[in-house]
């Protein structure tokens, strides 16, 4: 229940219009004019299992008058009434017996009202009001009445399944697969980050990564989320640059009840906690994710100069991974000002960290099956998230004003150590290497929205947002060393390994992103007593600028004196860890600066920039064609102007995209009867190449490089959806949805053969299609089996079956590299398009001890992760995961939660067929994570 009122408040202010009580507010104002009034406050409750629970969105009306309000998420209400006599409040709600309560203001103005469920009504009525405290029922009722095809998951279910961030919550929705790279990205109906939009309260938010279109979902803690809304079909009031889904994160907003709580938590992972963990030396504030000492590229460092101009700090260190920690604080209150206005405030602050460790392997093979590169290694990663949210709401009469401010700082400190072959397994030497990488990202969001009721049939919505992101990779360090195993010591033939890759590489980058959006909409309701039929027109502006500065430093080969010093070090004794942990011991000796340790090359792009402007106008009509048939039709015009500017070979290059996109939308909803709904949707959308996809900036990995393609084209997408929803009882659903998408010029990630280096880049395929079926089933086992003893047992299952096909033309070229792309298969499935996805949640409530337990299972079938060129595609093998969550209310103040995630601890395995044989390209495990958290309510 807590998710819905927040959605309503934010929707009014952020141009995502929903049901509101503007008319009721006007009635209240008129009925009280000229009379002395007082505020009567109270809570509407129901009895469940011997305990009282709040009833959300119940009607509280003064008998024989038009003065009334609705209860909030927690069942609370506040109503202004005259003081000159006694009054009777009438409390009603769909599915409950109507209750009348005598009010005498001289005897007190804080009351509690208990209402009873009307079991006869629940089986026969259509629930138009959101009346039950369980958010699943509320969201299903909302979905039942909507014309659009939208799925929502509320705060209550997010808590039940133990989702700690938005990506884990979205992955429980039908047809959504989480990217297993832990990037926070998701695939919706087989389409990845570049085809999806992530919005916050209906507003665009920038990404914290130069390689991603949308902000990663894993930075949004579920503590601040009221509701996740996933729209897989297009609506002209939304951004046209998407094909998979628009994922909207509705943050929590203020309610009338005062609350204050603090929470603490800890967790341990079977693979890392209390075990050896690698990191490199940082500052005192690194634990909280704020870098204050790491090096940045010094001014005046030029090619062919002394390496001494750079600070060293190459040393990594060993420590013991500690248990993970989290803590948060939450405050909420609503203040009544004057006669008919109120001011609400919600504030949240929370911190969490995470330790992860992986043993992994990665490889690259030639077409004959021979090894080009093969490494085994381990990765230690420490991550943090610091989230702050402030939500303010002011209401007066028919005007609502909302302000949301959010600041998130996230960081990751990763050290990878690997060892293996850089050319062939028959070579008489091995290679060993280390990559140290620290990344800090921050995002600052400011949103202001207002809803103004001009009269009972028309209103205006205005929204403004200004967002800033800062992403810093202050000094990424990579070292490769040759090992001569015959003599058990490190043999430095030079500071270049076989294949020409430098042994010592340093990379500096800083990205700053600013984004301004404005949205204006006018809505006219065709009927005085209904919000279902309306005409809406609006305009939208988005202005985004991004600046990226980066430098890539290569160190020249060194002389014999330096090599001999390393050979003679008795402490080294062939131990690569010792060498990496004491690298500065060798690099700090000034006598080797100059010819021994000098900067070979510095590739700098100090003014790489990206600009995007989208100007839009749209019109939308909602009309009831008959008693059972509703129509939504809309048209949007997007004018897109995008410029990418970067330096290549000493000169700046610029690539522009200027497009005008006409985007039509049509939705039909037909009610077969009260419980069966049919829906049809058709639309056109588009997707433009992202910043880094067009940039020439290269990024080195263990076995190759990643680089963009400046000749990429816009993708045009045509979408058709059909669905049937059956609501057999309150809180139950059976749904079947069919979808088809046709993509022109889809963008695909490919391998390109370029000398001895494996290059990963992007191309436009000729066309692609994605189609499939989605199934959902949510039910109460007790009602399903007619067994009252199982009424506390809930079951939720969803599955998606998907097929996709993309076609790449002959002799495709990556123009930026001047290289040909010859894929192993000309026709293939789309990357990330998982053929089969299954989610199952089984929950059980124990009202007598105020506890709830749930088990969640997820299955992802085998899927393509990267297209192959001289060899077959790379696949991720099927994965099954199992999670458990238990929570209980110890007393009125204290809540305890326990969860166990990834109980099956599956092996993540990536394979590729090479010369007729299947070979493992990469493999790792994540371990099992056990978590315990406490929440203490000072005011509730």
ZAMARGU-4260 file (C-alpha; in steps of 0.2 Angstrom, whole numbers, plus 5000, padded with zeros to 4 digits):
<rodrens>
0) 5000/5000/5000 | 5014/5012/5004 | 5019/5012/4986 | 5003/5019/4979 | 5000/5036/4987
5) 5018/5041/4984 | 5015/5037/4966 | 5000/5047/4966 | 5008/5062/4974 | 5023/5061/4962
10) 5013/5058/4947 | 5003/5074/4950 | 5019/5084/4950 | 5029/5075/4937 | 5017/5075/4923
15) 5013/5056/4924 | 4994/5059/4927 | 4984/5047/4937 | 4969/5047/4948 | 4967/5063/4959
20) 4955/5071/4971 | 4955/5088/4964 | 4936/5089/4964 | 4935/5083/4981 | 4947/5096/4987
25) 4936/5109/4979 | 4921/5103/4987 | 4929/5103/5004 | 4934/5121/5002 | 4917/5126/4996
30) 4908/5117/5011 | 4918/5125/5024 | 4918/5144/5018 | 4913/5156/5032 | 4913/5143/5047
35) 4925/5140/5061 | 4934/5123/5058 | 4945/5111/5067 | 4955/5097/5060 | 4950/5079/5065
40) 4963/5066/5063 | 4962/5047/5064 | 4966/5030/5056 | 4955/5017/5048 | 4960/4999/5052
45) 4954/4982/5049 | 4956/4966/5059 | 4968/4952/5052 | 4973/4937/5061 | 4970/4945/5078
50) 4979/4961/5074 | 4974/4978/5067 | 4981/4983/5050 | 4978/5000/5041 | 4966/5002/5026
55) 4973/5013/5013 | 4962/5024/5001 | 4946/5022/5011 | 4933/5036/5009 | 4930/5047/5025
60) 4915/5058/5022 | 4904/5070/5033 | 4887/5062/5032 | 4874/5072/5021 | 4888/5083/5014
65) 4901/5084/5000 | 4916/5086/5012 | 4927/5071/5012 | 4945/5064/5010 | 4954/5048/5007
70) 4965/5039/5019 | 4984/5038/5015 | 4995/5022/5013 | 4995/5019/5032 | 4976/5022/5034
75) 4978/5039/5041 | 4967/5054/5037 | 4964/5072/5042 | 4948/5081/5039 | 4942/5099/5042
80) 4925/5100/5050 | 4914/5114/5058 | 4914/5115/5077 | 4896/5120/5080 | 4888/5103/5082
85) 4891/5084/5082 | 4895/5076/5066 | 4894/5058/5058 | 4909/5052/5048 | 4904/5039/5035
90) 4919/5027/5031 | 4917/5016/5016 | 4929/5006/5005 | 4926/4993/4991 | 4927/4976/4999
95) 4922/4982/5017 | 4906/4986/5026 | 4902/5004/5028 | 4904/5011/5045 | 4897/5027/5053
100) 4906/5036/5067 | 4899/5050/5078 | 4911/5064/5081 | 4910/5076/5095 | 4925/5089/5093
105) 4924/5094/5111 | 4928/5076/5116 | 4944/5074/5106 | 4950/5075/5088 | 4961/5059/5087
110) 4951/5044/5083 | 4953/5026/5077 | 4940/5017/5067 | 4939/4998/5063 | 4930/4992/5048
115) 4926/4974/5043 | 4929/4965/5026 | 4913/4961/5016 | 4917/4944/5009 | 4901/4944/4998
120) 4906/4960/4989 | 4924/4955/4986 | 4919/4941/4974 | 4907/4952/4964 | 4913/4970/4963
125) 4927/4978/4952 | 4939/4986/4964 | 4941/5003/4957 | 4948/5010/4973 | 4965/5005/4980
130) 4958/4998/4996 | 4969/4984/5003 | 4985/4987/5013 | 4995/4974/5002 | 5003/4983/4988
135) 5001/4968/4976 | 4982/4970/4977 | 4983/4988/4975 | 4994/4987/4959 | 4984/4973/4951
140) 4968/4984/4954 | 4977/4998/4946 | 4983/4987/4931 | 4965/4981/4929 | 4958/4998/4926
145) 4972/5004/4915 | 4971/5005/4896 | 4990/5004/4894 | 5000/4989/4897 | 5011/4993/4912
150) 5018/4982/4926 | 5022/4988/4943 | 5031/4981/4958 | 5029/4990/4974 | 5039/4993/4990
155) 5030/4979/4999 | 5035/4965/4987 | 5053/4972/4985 | 5055/4970/5003 | 5047/4952/5003
160) 5059/4946/4990 | 5074/4954/4998 | 5078/4965/4983 | 5091/4978/4989 | 5092/4989/4973
165) 5081/4993/4958 | 5089/4981/4946 | 5085/4966/4957 | 5067/4972/4958 | 5065/4975/4940
170) 5072/4958/4936 | 5057/4950/4944 | 5045/4957/4931 | 5040/4946/4916 | 5052/4946/4902
175) 5066/4956/4911 | 5083/4948/4913 | 5097/4956/4924 | 5114/4958/4916 | 5125/4946/4925
180) 5140/4957/4924 | 5134/4966/4940 | 5133/4982/4930 | 5115/4986/4935 | 5109/4985/4917
185) 5094/4974/4912 | 5087/4966/4896 | 5069/4969/4893 | 5061/4957/4880 | 5079/4953/4874
190) 5084/4972/4872 | 5098/4979/4882 | 5103/4996/4890 | 5103/5005/4873 | 5085/5001/4870
195) 5078/5005/4887 | 5075/5021/4897 | 5077/5024/4915 | 5067/5038/4923 | 5065/5045/4940
200) 5047/5051/4945 | 5044/5053/4926 | 5059/5063/4923 | 5075/5059/4913 | 5091/5055/4923
205) 5108/5055/4916 | 5120/5040/4916 | 5135/5039/4928 | 5145/5029/4915 | 5151/5035/4898
210) 5147/5018/4891 | 5129/5017/4896 | 5113/5026/4890 | 5104/5025/4907 | 5109/5027/4925
215) 5113/5009/4932 | 5098/5003/4941 | 5109/4995/4955 | 5113/5012/4962 | 5095/5015/4967
220) 5092/5007/4985 | 5075/5000/4987 | 5074/5010/5004 | 5069/5025/4994 | 5058/5017/4981
225) 5039/5017/4982 | 5035/5009/4966 | 5044/5002/4950 | 5034/5005/4934 | 5039/4995/4919
230) 5030/5001/4903 | 5034/4989/4888 | 5022/4998/4876 | 5025/5015/4871 | 5015/5031/4877
235) 5017/5047/4868 | 5019/5056/4885 | 5036/5046/4887 | 5053/5048/4878 | 5052/5040/4861
240) 5070/5034/4862 | 5066/5016/4868 | 5060/4999/4862 | 5062/4987/4877 | 5054/4997/4891
245) 5053/5013/4900 | 5058/5009/4918 | 5051/5023/4930 | 5057/5023/4948 | 5045/5032/4959
250) 5053/5038/4975 | 5044/5039/4992 | 5035/5054/4996 | 5028/5061/5012 | 5012/5054/5020
255) 5002/5062/5034 | 5009/5050/5048 | 5025/5055/5057 | 5038/5042/5056 | 5056/5041/5062
260) 5067/5026/5061 | 5085/5020/5059 | 5091/5004/5052 | 5107/4994/5052 | 5113/4978/5043
265) 5127/4967/5040 | 5130/4953/5028 | 5144/4939/5024 | 5148/4931/5008 | 5154/4913/5007
270) 5167/4917/4994 | 5175/4933/5001 | 5171/4937/5019 | 5186/4934/5031 | 5197/4929/5017
275) 5212/4937/5008 | 5207/4952/4998 | 5217/4963/4986 | 5216/4982/4985 | 5228/4996/4982
280) 5232/5011/4994 | 5220/5025/4995 | 5214/5038/5007 | 5205/5038/5024 | 5188/5041/5016
285) 5189/5027/5003 | 5179/5016/5015 | 5164/5028/5012 | 5167/5029/4993 | 5175/5047/4992
290) 5193/5047/4984 | 5204/5060/4991 | 5222/5055/4987 | 5223/5045/4971 | 5233/5052/4957
295) 5227/5063/4943 | 5237/5066/4927 | 5250/5080/4932 | 5251/5095/4921 | 5267/5095/4910
300) 5268/5077/4908 | 5273/5074/4890 | 5279/5060/4879 | 5297/5055/4879 | 5300/5063/4896
305) 5305/5056/4913 | 5293/5044/4921 | 5297/5053/4937 | 5285/5067/4933 | 5271/5054/4937
310) 5267/5049/4955 | 5270/5030/4957 | 5258/5022/4969 | 5257/5006/4959 | 5257/4995/4975
315) 5243/4984/4979 | 5240/4977/4996 | 5233/4962/5004 | 5220/4963/5018 | 5205/4953/5025
320) 5188/4956/5018 | 5177/4962/5032 | 5158/4959/5034 | 5148/4971/5024 | 5139/4985/5033
325) 5123/4996/5029 | 5114/5009/5039 | 5100/5021/5035 | 5089/5035/5043 | 5072/5039/5038
330) 5060/5054/5043 | 5043/5058/5037 | 5029/5070/5043 | 5015/5081/5036 | 5010/5098/5043
335) 4994/5106/5041 | 4995/5125/5038 | 4980/5136/5039 | 4963/5131/5034 | 4966/5121/5018
340) 4984/5118/5015 | 4998/5106/5020 | 5016/5104/5019 | 5025/5087/5019 | 5043/5082/5021
345) 5052/5065/5019 | 5071/5064/5022 | 5082/5048/5019 | 5100/5045/5021 | 5109/5028/5019
350) 5125/5019/5016 | 5130/5002/5011 | 5146/4993/5005 | 5150/4976/4997 | 5165/4965/4995
355) 5166/4953/4980 | 5179/4940/4974 | 5180/4930/4959 | 5192/4917/4952 | 5190/4918/4933
360) 5197/4913/4917 | 5196/4922/4900 | 5202/4917/4883 | 5203/4920/4864 | 5206/4907/4851
365) 5210/4908/4832 | 5199/4899/4819 | 5209/4884/4819 | 5206/4881/4838 | 5224/4887/4843
370) 5226/4899/4858 | 5229/4917/4855 | 5227/4922/4873 | 5222/4913/4889 | 5222/4919/4906
375) 5217/4913/4923 | 5215/4926/4938 | 5206/4933/4952 | 5196/4949/4955 | 5194/4958/4971
380) 5181/4972/4971 | 5175/4984/4985 | 5160/4994/4981 | 5150/5008/4991 | 5134/5017/4989
385) 5129/5033/4998 | 5111/5039/4995 | 5102/5054/5001 | 5084/5059/4997 | 5073/5074/5001
390) 5055/5075/4996 | 5045/5091/4999 | 5026/5093/4995 | 5015/5108/4997 | 4996/5107/4994
395) 4984/5122/4994 | 4967/5120/4987 | 4968/5113/4969 | 4987/5116/4968 | 5000/5104/4972
400) 5019/5108/4972 | 5032/5094/4974 | 5051/5095/4975 | 5063/5080/4975 | 5082/5081/4977
405) 5093/5066/4977 | 5111/5063/4979 | 5120/5046/4976 | 5138/5043/4977 | 5144/5026/4972
410) 5162/5019/4970 | 5171/5003/4965 | 5189/4998/4969 | 5194/4983/4959 | 5211/4974/4958
415) 5213/4960/4945 | 5228/4948/4945 | 5230/4936/4930 | 5242/4924/4923 | 5243/4914/4907
420) 5248/4914/4889 | 5248/4929/4878 | 5252/4920/4861 | 5252/4901/4861 | 5253/4888/4874
425) 5269/4881/4866 | 5279/4897/4871 | 5293/4895/4884 | 5286/4909/4895 | 5270/4914/4903
430) 5263/4932/4906 | 5257/4939/4922 | 5248/4955/4924 | 5238/4966/4936 | 5225/4979/4933
435) 5220/4991/4947 | 5205/5002/4944 | 5196/5014/4955 | 5180/5022/4949 | 5169/5035/4958
440) 5152/5041/4952 | 5140/5054/4959 | 5123/5060/4953 | 5114/5075/4959 | 5095/5076/4954
445) 5083/5090/4957 | 5065/5089/4951 | 5051/5102/4953 | 5033/5098/4948 | 5017/5106/4950
450) 4999/5102/4946 | 4986/5116/4945 | 4967/5112/4944 | 4960/5126/4933 | 4943/5120/4936
455) 4934/5103/4939 | 4937/5098/4921 | 4955/5104/4916 | 4972/5105/4924 | 4990/5110/4920
460) 5006/5100/4924 | 5023/5108/4924 | 5039/5099/4927 | 5057/5105/4928 | 5073/5095/4932
465) 5091/5099/4932 | 5103/5085/4935 | 5122/5083/4936 | 5134/5068/4936 | 5152/5066/4939
470) 5161/5050/4934 | 5180/5049/4938 | 5193/5035/4934 | 5207/5045/4941 | 5221/5032/4938
475) 5218/5015/4930 | 5235/5005/4931 | 5239/4990/4920 | 5256/4980/4922 | 5261/4965/4911
480) 5276/4955/4915 | 5285/4941/4906 | 5289/4925/4916 | 5304/4914/4912 | 5299/4898/4921
485) 5315/4889/4917 | 5325/4900/4929 | 5311/4904/4941 | 5312/4923/4940 | 5305/4937/4931
490) 5314/4940/4915 | 5312/4958/4908 | 5317/4957/4890 | 5310/4974/4888 | 5294/4983/4894
495) 5284/4977/4880 | 5276/4960/4879 | 5274/4949/4864 | 5261/4957/4852 | 5267/4975/4855
500) 5256/4978/4870 | 5264/4989/4883 | 5269/4982/4900 | 5265/4998/4909 | 5249/5008/4905
505) 5240/5021/4915 | 5223/5028/4910 | 5215/5044/4917 | 5197/5050/4914 | 5184/5062/4920
510) 5167/5064/4914 | 5155/5078/4918 | 5137/5077/4913 | 5123/5091/4915 | 5105/5089/4909
515) 5090/5100/4909 | 5072/5095/4905 | 5056/5104/4905 | 5038/5097/4902 | 5022/5106/4900
520) 5005/5097/4898 | 4987/5103/4898 | 4973/5090/4901 | 4954/5093/4898 | 4942/5080/4905
525) 4928/5076/4893 | 4916/5072/4907 | 4914/5081/4924 | 4912/5065/4934 | 4926/5054/4926
530) 4945/5055/4923 | 4944/5041/4910 | 4941/5052/4895 | 4952/5066/4891 | 4962/5076/4878
535) 4980/5080/4883 | 4993/5090/4874 | 5010/5094/4879 | 5028/5100/4875 | 5045/5093/4881
540) 5063/5099/4880 | 5079/5090/4885 | 5096/5098/4884 | 5111/5087/4888 | 5129/5091/4888
545) 5144/5079/4892 | 5162/5083/4893 | 5175/5069/4894 | 5194/5071/4897 | 5205/5056/4896
550) 5223/5052/4894 | 5232/5035/4891 | 5250/5034/4895 | 5262/5021/4889 | 5279/5018/4897
555) 5295/5015/4886 | 5306/4999/4887 | 5319/4999/4901 | 5338/4996/4902 | 5348/4981/4908
560) 5353/4990/4925 | 5335/4991/4930 | 5332/4973/4925 | 5347/4967/4935 | 5341/4976/4951
565) 5324/4966/4950 | 5333/4949/4946 | 5345/4952/4961 | 5331/4955/4974 | 5331/4940/4985
570) 5314/4945/4993 | 5306/4943/4976 | 5310/4925/4974 | 5298/4923/4959 | 5283/4929/4968
575) 5272/4940/4957 | 5262/4945/4972 | 5277/4952/4981 | 5282/4961/4965 | 5265/4969/4963
580) 5264/4974/4981 | 5281/4982/4981 | 5281/4989/4963 | 5285/5007/4969 | 5301/5000/4977
585) 5308/4998/4959 | 5299/5013/4951 | 5304/5026/4964 | 5323/5025/4962 | 5327/5041/4953
590) 5342/5034/4945 | 5331/5025/4933 | 5321/5040/4927 | 5325/5045/4910 | 5330/5032/4898
595) 5326/5018/4910 | 5308/5024/4914 | 5302/5036/4902 | 5285/5040/4895 | 5283/5033/4878
600) 5267/5040/4873 | 5252/5050/4880 | 5236/5050/4870 | 5225/5064/4877 | 5208/5070/4872
605) 5205/5086/4883 | 5190/5092/4875 | 5180/5077/4870 | 5161/5082/4871 | 5144/5076/4867
610) 5128/5086/4865 | 5110/5080/4864 | 5094/5091/4862 | 5077/5084/4860 | 5062/5095/4857
615) 5045/5087/4857 | 5026/5090/4855 | 5013/5078/4858 | 4994/5075/4858 | 4984/5061/4866
620) 4966/5056/4867 | 4957/5044/4879 | 4940/5040/4874 | 4927/5027/4879 | 4920/5020/4863
625) 4907/5009/4871 | 4903/5002/4888 | 4916/4989/4886 | 4929/4997/4874 | 4942/5011/4877
630) 4953/5019/4865 | 4970/5028/4868 | 4978/5037/4853 | 4992/5048/4852 | 5005/5056/4841
635) 5022/5063/4846 | 5035/5073/4836 | 5053/5072/4842 | 5067/5083/4834 | 5084/5075/4839
640) 5100/5085/4837 | 5116/5075/4843 | 5134/5080/4841 | 5149/5069/4846 | 5166/5078/4845
645) 5183/5070/4849 | 5201/5070/4844 | 5208/5057/4833 | 5226/5057/4826 | 5229/5075/4832
650) 5214/5083/4825 | 5196/5085/4830 | 5182/5075/4822 | 5163/5079/4823 | 5149/5067/4820
655) 5131/5074/4820 | 5114/5066/4820 | 5099/5076/4815 | 5082/5067/4814 | 5064/5071/4815
660) 5054/5056/4822 | 5035/5055/4820 | 5029/5043/4833 | 5011/5036/4833 | 5003/5026/4847
665) 4986/5017/4848 | 4980/5007/4863 | 4963/4997/4864 | 4956/4989/4879 | 4940/4978/4878
670) 4931/4971/4893 | 4924/4954/4890 | 4917/4955/4907 | 4921/4962/4924 | 4936/4950/4926
675) 4943/4948/4908 | 4952/4962/4899 | 4959/4962/4881 | 4972/4975/4876 | 4980/4979/4860
680) 4995/4991/4857 | 5004/4997/4842 | 5018/5011/4840 | 5034/5016/4832 | 5050/5021/4842
685) 5068/5024/4839 | 5085/5022/4847 | 5100/5033/4843 | 5119/5028/4845 | 5126/5032/4862
690) 5141/5043/4866 | 5154/5030/4868 | 5147/5020/4854 | 5152/5033/4842 | 5168/5039/4850
695) 5186/5033/4845 | 5191/5031/4863 | 5199/5014/4866 | 5198/5004/4882 | 5210/4990/4886
700) 5205/4973/4894 | 5216/4958/4898 | 5215/4951/4881 | 5211/4966/4869 | 5202/4983/4867
705) 5185/4990/4865 | 5182/5005/4853 | 5167/5014/4846 | 5161/5017/4828 | 5158/5034/4822
710) 5147/5028/4807 | 5133/5021/4817 | 5115/5025/4812 | 5099/5027/4821 | 5088/5012/4824
715) 5070/5012/4820 | 5058/5001/4829 | 5040/4995/4826 | 5030/4987/4840 | 5014/4977/4842
720) 5007/4970/4858 | 4992/4960/4862 | 4987/4954/4880 | 4973/4945/4890 | 4971/4948/4908
725) 4960/4937/4919 | 4957/4943/4937 | 4948/4928/4946 | 4948/4936/4963 | 4955/4951/4972
730) 4974/4950/4972 | 4974/4936/4959 | 4979/4937/4940 | 4982/4926/4925 | 4989/4935/4910
735) 4995/4931/4893 | 5004/4944/4882 | 5011/4942/4864 | 5023/4954/4857 | 5032/4958/4841
740) 5046/4970/4837 | 5054/4974/4820 | 5071/4984/4821 | 5079/4993/4806 | 5098/4995/4808
745) 5100/4987/4825 | 5116/4990/4834 | 5127/4975/4838 | 5143/4972/4847 | 5155/4961/4837
750) 5173/4955/4837 | 5185/4962/4824 | 5201/4953/4819 | 5214/4966/4819 | 5232/4959/4818
755) 5235/4950/4835 | 5224/4961/4845 | 5205/4956/4848 | 5195/4972/4846 | 5177/4973/4851
760) 5167/4986/4843 | 5149/4990/4836 | 5140/4989/4819 | 5123/4992/4812 | 5115/4975/4806
765) 5103/4976/4792 | 5087/4972/4802 | 5081/4961/4816 | 5065/4955/4824 | 5060/4950/4842
770) 5044/4941/4846 | 5037/4930/4860 | 5024/4926/4873 | 5024/4931/4892 | 5014/4922/4905
775) 5010/4928/4923 | 5000/4920/4937 | 4998/4927/4954 | 4986/4919/4966 | 4982/4915/4984
780) 4984/4896/4987 | 4970/4896/5000 | 4957/4903/4988 | 4964/4893/4973 | 4961/4877/4983
785) 4946/4883/4993 | 4956/4878/5009 | 4956/4892/5022 | 4971/4885/5031 | 4982/4890/5016
790) 4975/4908/5015 | 4992/4915/5020 | 5001/4906/5006 | 5004/4916/4991 | 5011/4911/4974
795) 5018/4921/4960 | 5025/4914/4943 | 5030/4922/4927 | 5039/4916/4912 | 5043/4922/4895
800) 5047/4913/4879 | 5057/4923/4866 | 5064/4921/4848 | 5075/4934/4839 | 5084/4935/4823
805) 5096/4948/4816 | 5104/4949/4799 | 5121/4956/4795 | 5125/4961/4777 | 5140/4954/4768
810) 5156/4964/4769 | 5151/4975/4783 | 5165/4987/4788 | 5169/4996/4804 | 5173/5013/4796
815) 5182/5020/4810 | 5195/5006/4811 | 5195/5003/4792 | 5192/4985/4796 | 5180/4972/4789
820) 5168/4963/4800 | 5165/4945/4794 | 5153/4937/4807 | 5154/4918/4809 | 5135/4918/4806
825) 5126/4930/4795 | 5109/4926/4804 | 5109/4925/4823 | 5099/4928/4839 | 5101/4946/4847
830) 5114/4948/4861 | 5105/4947/4878 | 5089/4940/4870 | 5086/4925/4883 | 5075/4912/4875
835) 5067/4907/4892 | 5065/4917/4908 | 5056/4910/4923 | 5053/4919/4940 | 5044/4910/4955
840) 5040/4918/4972 | 5032/4908/4986 | 5027/4918/5002 | 5019/4913/5018 | 5013/4925/5032
845) 5012/4921/5050 | 5000/4934/5057 | 5001/4927/5075 | 5020/4932/5076 | 5019/4945/5063
850) 5032/4937/5052 | 5033/4933/5033 | 5044/4921/5024 | 5047/4920/5005 | 5057/4910/4993
855) 5062/4916/4976 | 5068/4906/4961 | 5075/4913/4944 | 5080/4903/4928 | 5089/4911/4913
860) 5092/4900/4898 | 5107/4900/4887 | 5110/4917/4879 | 5122/4925/4866 | 5133/4938/4875
865) 5144/4943/4860 | 5144/4939/4842 | 5159/4930/4835 | 5169/4933/4819 | 5181/4920/4815
870) 5173/4908/4828 | 5155/4905/4834 | 5146/4917/4845 | 5150/4918/4864 | 5136/4911/4875
875) 5132/4912/4893 | 5126/4895/4899 | 5109/4893/4908 | 5109/4900/4926 | 5097/4896/4941
880) 5097/4906/4957 | 5087/4904/4973 | 5085/4917/4987 | 5076/4916/5004 | 5070/4931/5014
885) 5062/4931/5032 | 5056/4946/5041 | 5047/4949/5058 | 5040/4962/5069 | 5048/4959/5086
890) 5037/4972/5094 | 5029/4989/5089 | 5047/4997/5087 | 5059/4983/5081 | 5059/4974/5065
895) 5071/4960/5060 | 5075/4953/5043 | 5086/4939/5037 | 5090/4934/5019 | 5101/4921/5010
900) 5105/4925/4992 | 5112/4914/4978 | 5109/4899/4988 | 5113/4887/4973 | 5129/4897/4970
905) 5129/4892/4951 | 5144/4893/4940 | 5143/4907/4928 | 5151/4900/4912 | 5154/4908/4895
910) 5157/4896/4880 | 5162/4897/4862 | 5163/4884/4849 | 5180/4884/4841 | 5185/4872/4826
915) 5170/4861/4830 | 5174/4860/4849 | 5166/4870/4863 | 5178/4879/4874 | 5176/4889/4890
920) 5180/4907/4887 | 5176/4914/4905 | 5169/4906/4921 | 5167/4911/4939 | 5156/4909/4955
925) 5149/4923/4966 | 5146/4914/4982 | 5131/4914/4994 | 5127/4930/5004 | 5119/4930/5021
930) 5112/4946/5027 | 5104/4952/5044 | 5096/4969/5046 | 5087/4978/5061 | 5075/4993/5060
935) 5070/5002/5075 | 5056/5014/5074 | 5057/5029/5086 | 5041/5037/5079 | 5028/5026/5070
</rodrens>
